[in-house]
Amino acid sequence: MTTDNDINHRYRLLIDQYGKLINKVCYMYADCIEDFEDLRQETFINLWRGMDSFRGDAEITTWVYRVALNSCVSFFRKNRKHKDITPLDHILEHAADDIDRDSQINEMHRLINRLDRVEKALILLWLDEYPYDTIASILGIPRNTVASKLHRIKEKLIRYSNQ
């Protein structure tokens, strides 16, 4: 029998271990700092709710990724309004001392932000160097679809960068 202390401890460990991954997913979907915070909160809540239902059929990283991606997509379905508040670029200002690196990260974020939500999820997983089989499992699509979509997304990003 699990106690509240056991669940709280497991949850804290989960957030400690996968907090950066959650932040990265939420960052890629957010338009402003407020959205970023809302997306993180939604993800944390959904992870808490789903902890007992995680059966271990997939890697825990895969499950956390899926919960984070689904939380972000669901959040925007429910909250279709877009706010013009504080831009996310302020988060990146403190990410690195190297100005070149900051501008490259800003440019990559700008280009990826032009993609639709599924394309963002695919490229984010690919950038994290997940194998195609894992990406397919997280997104619930066939492996061959992952390969062909990634190819088209990369071409699209190149076109965007040349505009």
Residue pairs with C-beta under 8 A, 6 or more apart in sequence:
7 51
7 52
10 51
11 47
11 48
11 51
14 47
14 51
14 60
14 64
15 22
15 44
15 47
18 60
18 61
18 64
21 61
21 64
21 65
21 68
21 128
22 40
22 43
22 44
22 47
22 64
22 68
23 40
24 124
24 128
25 39
25 43
25 65
25 68
25 69
25 72
25 124
26 36
26 39
26 40
26 43
26 68
26 72
27 36
27 88
27 91
27 109
28 109
28 112
28 113
28 120
28 124
29 35
29 39
29 72
29 73
29 75
29 76
29 117
29 120
30 36
30 39
30 88
31 82
31 83
31 88
31 113
32 83
32 84
32 85
32 86
32 87
32 88
33 85
33 86
33 87
33 88
33 90
33 91
34 83
34 85
34 86
35 83
36 88
36 91
38 75
38 79
39 71
39 72
39 75
42 71
42 72
42 74
42 75
43 67
43 68
43 71
43 72
46 67
46 70
46 71
47 64
47 67
50 63
50 67
54 60
54 63
58 66
58 137
59 134
62 134
62 137
62 138
65 125
65 138
66 138
69 121
69 138
69 139
72 117
73 117
73 121
76 117
88 109
89 106
92 102
92 105
92 106
92 109
93 102
95 102
95 105
96 102
96 105
107 161
111 157
111 160
111 161
112 120
112 123
112 124
112 157
113 120
114 160
115 123
115 153
115 156
115 157
118 139
118 149
119 149
119 153
119 156
121 138
121 139
122 135
122 139
122 146
122 149
122 150
122 153
123 150
123 153
123 154
123 157
125 134
125 135
125 138
125 139
126 135
126 150
130 138
132 143
132 146
132 147
132 150
133 143
135 146
136 142
136 143
136 145
136 146
139 146
141 149
